[in-house]
Amino acid sequence: MTDQHGSAHPRTPSGNATRGETVPTVPPAEKAARRTAVDVTALLERGRTLATPVLRAAVDRLVSPMDTVAAYHFGWIDAQGNPTDGDGGKAVRPALAVLSAQVTGAAPEVGVPGAVAVELVHNFSLLHDDLMDGDEQRRHRDTVWKVHGPAQAILVGDALFALAGEVLLELGTVEAGRAARRLTTASRALIDGQAQDMSYEHRDRVSVEECLEMEGNKTGALLACASSIGAVLGGADARTADTLERYGHHLGLAFQAVDDLLGIWGDPEATGKQTWSDLRQRKKSLPVVAALAAGGPASEQLGEMLAADAKRQDFANFSEEEFAARAALIEEAGGREWTAGEARRQHTIAIEALNAVDMPEQVRDQFTALADFVVVRKR
């Protein structure tokens, strides 16, 4: 089976795995030294620095109290309304958007409206997802629905989604219209992915192909848009934009595979979420799905355990030991090792996509370094 971008889905694990790393490492490559020379922190900070003033100006358009609630979500103020230097996230999407503008020879600033629009859609999804998933913590503090209530989380999410279209369309250019169409398509795919994710929580079994399709929608679509939207604003043709989207789509699948590992085995101090967070929500993430598909004693035991969990009324009160036992079975069945390998595989496909785009070598190296960063992280 192939995905919408033409790559074959991998086979599921066929045996037990040894204990592996939480986050996959990128295999050595001939150009590793040049990649290392790229300052990824500076690249991320550039995207954040360029996008934040425009993002703040967009949020300031919201009526009270939505402006304040949004400011809290972005980490600009605390729950009491005091200014703070809160964690605003990794800023991968803004970094990709402003970098993609340089593919066309344009200045990074050309990609800023695209960066802001993508960031607004991304945070719309976070506000709604936190409420739907019942997540009480994000970026090491209480989520918006926990502090300001579910109604405000819904309203502010809706407002951010609307602002995303405004930020692009008010440019009034043909390129802005093309960018808005791509963002709308990506947004619909993102929402499809969330719907699939929620429906899978109530199913005993989900195939690896279904899980990859869901994650391609939920995470890959918006990263694909971020990777191309600056280039579109810079006047790139459809072929160039489509190829950059292919890079971003597979980067998104790698990103989500790492997130799935962190959702089970991540350090709460680094992730800002509870221990075993995805297991607590009974998510059918890649490690779980791969482990269930593997066959063998650990896989069968895990399947029986998860099926029994679905019928229990006290699931929310499970002990740490009970979640740890489920995580151990996932690892024994090979789900952890397979997911780490899938993150590396998707990373490779993303990098190879760049070969089809004519761009300055410095820009290519920066795209590659961002991809490396995505699969080697702890949060």
Disulfide bonds with the S-S distance in Angstrom:
none
